[in-house]
Amino acid sequence: MLDKEQYEASRRNAARPNNAEPKDESAAMEVRLLDRFTWANFTCTQSTGGVAILLSETPHQFRGLQTVGVIVFILNLVLFVLFTTAMICRFVQRPSSLRKSVTKPPEAYFTGSLWLSMATIIICMQRFGVPHAGPWIIVAVRVLFWTYAAITLTYNIVIFVVMFALSPLEPGTMSPPMFLMVFNAMLTGTVASAIAADQPLSQRMAIIVAGIAFQGLGWILCLIFLPLFVGNMLINGMGPANQRPGLFMPVGSSGYTIVAIIGCARAIPDEYGYFAKHPTASETLNVMALWISIFLWLFTFWLFAIALVAHLPIMISKCCNNMSQPQMDFTLSWWAIIFPNVGFTIATIYIGEELESNAIAWVATVMTVLVFAAWLMDLFLHLKSIFQRRIM
């Protein structure tokens, strides 16, 4: 009997490590997955929020399109909460990874995606919430705007000091994600242009002035980055096939600038404050906003065309099953196809509306359809890559 008890005890002891091992392996895998969950995932939420905004702006609306926009907005909120939770869990499990993530390129460049995602959420609240909610949401949006403006100004000061001190850029090493560090300042102007028209007159002027100022900051920083970006392509070429969608990033610089200056010009209050003393200023600024936008539009298209043509050899070889050409596998940089082109498309919509051109409106509608199709493609490939464990 004693031998039997000893045998059973030894068998249980021998079995215990085997039973614990899968749990240890599972816990270790969870830690590894969270370690690989980076700020770059927020490029998905900034793009998804941008698509929701685009659906609310497209000139040729049909019944149910606004509902689709609301669904995309809700999906974006869910994804944003999930991604934020994952990042918090990562930093709680490995506190040292927080410092590395905000100081070491290339992940540090993607920290701007978090703030860009927040900007799209604020604009979506304006587009889909204000028409159906009470006056409280107008106040909430205004508070969020000023909070966002303060955060992005602080971020743009701190991130550049960190980059200058810890990770100075070498000649010919400019990468497209660096634009994300300055886009959040520029999106402050875009948020201002989206919310200003519904704000009380006593609040509207301050929002418009702040929006133009922040747009100027973001645009000038982009002008500093653009020569580095073009110079990098002259030195290193178009880059690896998998990372080539990042070439679309500069498109957003002038695209969102057009959106901001036209949107802010539209929201100018007539016969109030400065514009009461200068009654012709409102019309003058509207005219200037349109023609400056037209001045910038072709440059935006040039940037877009370069990025598009850079993909043609790969796309043609893919269609012809030519294995000698480099193949493209999904990476998070593919979300760069969406967000910058959302700004370019909305800019085209605004120019068409100001010129009252039905032809431009149809061009913008086609652009909307293409951006939405690209968003569906990226969403599918992102999920597929996660299930196939090619990312994370």
Buried (B, 14 or more C-beta within 10 A) or exposed (E): EEEEEEEEEEEEEEEEEEEEEEEEEEEEEEBEBBEEBBBBBBBBBBBBBBBBBBBBBBBEEEEEBBEBBBEBBEBBBEBBEEBBEBBEBBBEEBEEBBEEBBBBBBBBBBBBBBBBBBBBBBBBBBBBBBEEEEEEBBEBBBEBBBEBBEBBBEBBEEBEEBBEEEBEEEEEEBBBBBBBBBBBBBBBBBBBBBBBBBBEEEBBBBBBBBBBBBBBBBBEBBEEBBEBBBEBBEEEEBBEBBBBBBBBBBBBBBBBBBBBBBBBBBBBBEEBEEBEEEEEBBEEBBEEBBEBBEEBBEBBBEBBEBBBEBBEBBEEBBEEEEEEBEEBEBBBBBBBBBBBBBBBBBBBBBBBBBEEEEEBBEBBBEBBEEBBEBBEBBBEBBEEBEEEEEBB
